Amino acid sequence: MCSNADILKVVYLIKIVVTAIQVAVPIILIVTISLDFAKGMKDAKAPSELLSNCRYRLIAAVVIFAIPLLVKVMLTVMGNSTFFSSCWNNADSSSLTAKPNYVQVPSQSTSQSSSSSSSSSSSVNSEYTDSNSHKNSINGVRYMLYNQADPRWGKQKYSNGKTIAEIGCLLTSISVVSSAGNSEVTPLYAFKKKTYNYYMTNAIPRLAGSDSFKCKVGSISTDGIVNQLKKGNVAIIMVKADSWFTSSQHYMALIDITSDGKKIFVGNSYGTGSGAGSNGWFNTKTVLTDVHEYVYCTPSKKLIEKFN
């Protein structure tokens, strides 16, 4: 999973260098080969001798031009199923201006309100309630609603020095989904298990239990996401700057949908109860604007029976 703005910035710069090499080097080789041919023709050298002298540069030009194309094809086939391909596919020009955190930082008053409400419960998973969880209207499975800025885990630091409160939207979204299968799962639990080292499709079954969910990388389309949610599946999406929810990049859990498909319940990792940082029902079009990454998870029959 690629969820760090600093990494995406570096990857995008690498992509620029690779593109420059792909374009410039073959041109330089072709120009030098052409000059050698012209000189050889002037010296009345045989064509076979000219080709022999230039064959290594011809091969180098073809290889340098072809390898990036092969890598691009490979990444397209892989989609976002690995950390590397996820970083490569998601890095674009917006990565250069992306903020270190992937969400809009709430106002001071909102943050205080969120923190106080979060700290009021000593054990989040001790009991599912309507205020701390959401029940899927299709199959009855309940998912906890977590806040990445919760003081119980928000100050935990990744190896890059950033905290869960700053860049933990993906970790928190994974915890929201996984909580249905394992009542012990919180963002702190997931952090200690080093879940951030695994892509979503592997991280969720590791946390929730392999018999709780089957997760797959989905093809990004509004109809495709809506259809999966209507089956009672849940999803995690990554949206970028054109989204209403963020000015940079942000992961969110989608855990329910209305029967007409017009509204989606968002488990927002910066769920502060107001504005773009809230958990709750939002228009489908608003939720699914500027989606760049999408994984959906199907709850098992055993998990559904647990809640019914």
C-alpha positions in Angstrom: 0.0 0.0 0.0 1.4 3.4 -0.9 0.0 6.0 1.5 2.8 8.4 2.0 2.9 11.7 0.2 6.7 11.9 0.5 7.1 8.5 -1.2 4.7 9.5 -3.9 6.7 12.7 -4.5 9.9 10.7 -4.9 8.3 8.1 -7.2 6.9 10.9 -9.4 10.3 12.5 -9.8 11.7 9.0 -10.7 9.0 8.7 -13.3 10.0 12.0 -14.8 13.7 10.9 -15.0 12.7 7.5 -16.5 10.6 9.3 -19.1 13.4 11.7 -20.0 15.8 8.8 -20.4 13.3 6.9 -22.5 13.0 9.8 -24.8 16.4 11.4 -24.9 18.8 8.4 -24.9 17.3 6.6 -28.0 17.3 10.0 -29.8 21.0 10.6 -28.9 21.9 7.0 -30.0 20.0 7.3 -33.3 21.6 10.7 -34.1 25.1 9.3 -33.4 24.4 6.2 -35.5 23.1 8.4 -38.3 26.3 10.5 -38.2 28.4 7.3 -38.2 26.5 6.1 -41.2 27.0 9.3 -43.0 30.7 9.3 -42.3 31.0 5.7 -43.3 29.2 6.3 -46.6 31.5 9.1 -47.3 34.5 6.8 -46.6 32.8 4.2 -48.9 32.5 1.6 -46.2 30.3 -1.5 -46.9 26.8 -1.4 -45.4 27.6 -4.6 -43.5 30.6 -3.0 -41.9 28.6 0.1 -40.9 25.9 -2.1 -39.3 28.5 -4.1 -37.5 30.1 -1.0 -36.0 26.7 0.4 -34.9 24.9 -2.8 -33.8 25.4 -2.4 -30.1 24.1 1.1 -30.1 21.1 0.0 -32.1 20.4 -2.7 -29.6 20.9 -0.3 -26.7 18.4 2.2 -28.3 15.8 -0.5 -28.7 16.2 -1.9 -25.2 16.2 1.5 -23.5 13.1 2.5 -25.3 11.3 -0.9 -24.8 12.0 -1.6 -21.1 9.9 1.3 -19.7 7.0 0.2 -22.0 7.2 -3.3 -20.7 7.2 -2.0 -17.1 4.2 0.1 -17.9 2.3 -2.9 -19.3 3.3 -5.0 -16.3 2.1 -2.2 -13.9 -1.2 -1.9 -15.8 -1.8 -5.6 -15.5 -0.9 -5.6 -11.8 -3.1 -2.6 -11.0 -2.6 -1.5 -7.4 -2.1 -5.0 -6.0 1.5 -4.4 -4.7 3.2 -1.6 -2.8 5.4 -0.8 -5.8 2.7 -0.8 -8.4 0.4 1.2 -6.1 3.1 3.9 -5.7 3.9 4.0 -9.4 0.3 4.2 -10.6 -0.8 6.8 -8.1 2.2 9.1 -8.3 1.3 12.1 -10.6 1.9 15.8 -10.8 -0.3 16.4 -7.8 2.2 14.5 -5.7 4.6 17.4 -5.9 2.2 19.7 -4.0 0.6 17.1 -1.8 0.7 17.9 1.9 2.3 15.4 4.3 -1.1 14.5 5.8 -3.7 13.1 3.5 -6.8 14.8 5.0 -8.1 18.2 5.6 -7.0 19.1 9.1 -10.1 20.0 11.1 -10.5 23.2 13.0 -9.2 23.4 16.6 -12.7 23.4 18.1 -13.7 20.4 16.0 -10.6 18.4 16.9 -11.2 19.1 20.6 -14.7 17.9 20.3 -13.7 14.7 18.5 -10.9 14.0 21.0 -13.2 14.4 24.0 -15.9 12.2 22.6 -13.3 9.5 21.7 -11.7 9.5 25.1 -15.1 9.2 26.9 -15.1 5.5 26.1 -12.4 3.4 27.8 -12.9 0.4 25.5 -14.1 1.1 22.0 -14.8 -2.5 21.2 -16.4 -3.6 24.4 -19.8 -2.9 23.0 -21.2 -2.0 19.5 -23.5 1.0 19.8 -25.1 3.3 17.2 -22.7 6.1 18.1 -19.4 4.1 17.8 -20.3 1.8 14.9 -22.5 1.4 11.9 -24.7 -1.6 11.0 -24.7 -2.6 7.3 -28.3 -2.4 6.2 -28.0 -5.3 3.8 -26.4 -8.1 5.9 -26.4 -6.6 9.4 -22.6 -6.7 9.9 -21.3 -3.9 12.2 -18.2 -1.9 11.7 -16.6 0.3 14.3 -16.1 4.0 13.4 -12.5 5.1 14.3 -10.8 8.4 14.2 -7.1 8.5 13.3 -6.6 11.5 15.6 -8.0 9.7 18.6 -5.5 10.4 21.5 -5.3 6.7 22.3 -3.3 6.1 19.1 -3.0 9.4 17.2 0.5 10.2 18.5 2.0 6.9 17.5 4.8 7.5 15.0 5.8 5.8 11.8 9.4 5.3 10.8 9.3 8.6 8.9 8.4 10.5 12.0 4.8 11.2 11.0 2.0 10.2 13.3 -1.2 8.2 12.8 -3.1 11.5 13.3 -1.2 13.0 10.4 -1.0 10.2 7.8 -2.9 7.2 9.3 -6.1 7.4 7.2 -5.3 4.1 5.4 -4.4 2.3 8.7 -7.6 3.6 10.3 -9.8 2.6 7.3 -8.3 -0.9 7.4 -9.1 -1.0 11.1 -12.7 0.1 10.5 -13.3 -2.8 8.1 -11.3 -5.4 10.1 -13.2 -4.6 13.3 -16.2 -6.5 12.1 -14.2 -9.8 12.1 -12.0 -9.2 15.1 -13.3 -7.1 18.1 -9.8 -6.4 19.3 -8.9 -4.4 16.2 -8.3 -0.7 16.6 -5.9 1.6 14.8 -3.4 1.0 17.7 -3.8 -2.8 17.4 -3.2 -2.6 13.6 -0.2 -0.3 14.1 1.4 -2.7 16.6 0.8 -5.6 14.2 2.7 -3.5 11.5 -0.3 -3.8 9.2 1.1 -0.8 7.2 3.7 -3.3 5.7 0.9 -5.1 3.9 -1.4 -4.1 1.1 -5.1 -3.8 1.9 -6.1 -7.1 0.3 -3.7 -8.9 2.7 -3.9 -6.6 5.7 -7.6 -6.9 6.3 -7.7 -10.8 6.4 -4.7 -10.7 8.6 -6.4 -8.5 11.1 -10.0 -9.7 10.8 -9.2 -13.4 10.3 -8.9 -15.2 7.0 -12.4 -16.6 7.4 -14.0 -13.2 7.8 -13.3 -11.4 4.5 -12.1 -12.0 0.9 -10.7 -8.7 -0.5 -9.9 -7.8 -4.1 -8.6 -4.8 -6.0 -11.6 -3.4 -7.9 -11.8 -1.7 -11.3 -12.5 1.9 -10.6 -16.0 3.0 -11.8 -19.0 4.4 -10.1 -21.3 1.6 -11.3 -18.8 -1.0 -10.2 -18.3 0.3 -6.7 -22.1 0.9 -6.3 -22.8 -2.7 -7.4 -20.4 -4.2 -4.9 -21.8 -2.1 -2.0 -25.3 -3.2 -3.0 -24.2 -6.8 -2.5 -23.4 -6.0 1.2 -19.7 -5.8 0.5 -17.6 -3.0 1.9 -14.8 -1.0 0.3 -11.8 1.3 0.9 -11.2 4.0 -1.6 -8.4 6.6 -2.0 -9.5 10.0 -3.3 -7.4 13.0 -4.4 -7.7 16.8 -4.5 -10.8 17.0 -6.6 -12.7 15.1 -3.9 -14.9 17.0 -1.5 -13.2 15.2 1.4 -9.6 16.3 1.0 -7.3 18.9 -0.6 -4.6 16.3 -1.2 -5.1 12.6 -0.7 -7.2 10.5 1.6 -8.4 6.9 2.3 -12.0 6.2 3.5 -14.1 3.1 4.3 -17.4 2.7 2.5 -19.6 0.5 4.7 -23.2 0.8 3.5 -25.4 2.1 0.6 -29.1 2.9 0.3 -31.3 0.6 -1.7 -31.5 3.2 -4.6 -27.7 3.6 -4.6 -28.0 7.4 -4.2 -26.2 7.6 -0.8 -23.2 5.8 0.7 -22.3 5.6 4.4 -18.7 6.7 4.8 -16.5 5.6 7.7 -14.2 8.6 7.5 -10.9 8.2 9.4 -11.0 11.9 10.3 -14.6 11.5 11.5 -15.2 14.7 13.5 -19.0 14.9 13.2 -19.2 18.0 10.9 -18.1 19.1 7.5 -15.8 17.0 5.2 -14.5 15.2 8.2 -17.6 13.4 9.3 -18.8 9.8 9.3 -22.2 9.3 7.8 -24.4 9.3 4.7 -23.2 11.3 1.6 -24.4 11.5 -1.9 -22.8 8.8 -4.0 -21.5 11.3 -6.6 -19.8 13.3 -3.8 -18.1 10.2 -2.3 -17.0 8.7 -5.6 -15.4 11.8 -7.2 -11.7 11.5 -8.1 -11.2 7.9 -6.9 -7.7 6.7 -7.6 -7.6 3.4 -5.7 -10.3 0.9 -4.7 -10.4 -2.4 -2.9 -13.6 -4.2 -2.0 -14.2 -6.9 0.7 -16.8 -9.6 0.8 -17.9 -10.7 4.3 -18.1 -14.4 4.8 -21.3 -16.3 5.6 -19.8 -17.0 9.0 -19.2 -13.3 9.7 -22.7 -12.4 8.7 -24.2 -15.1 10.9 -22.1 -13.6 13.8 -24.2 -10.4 13.7 -27.6 -12.0 12.9 
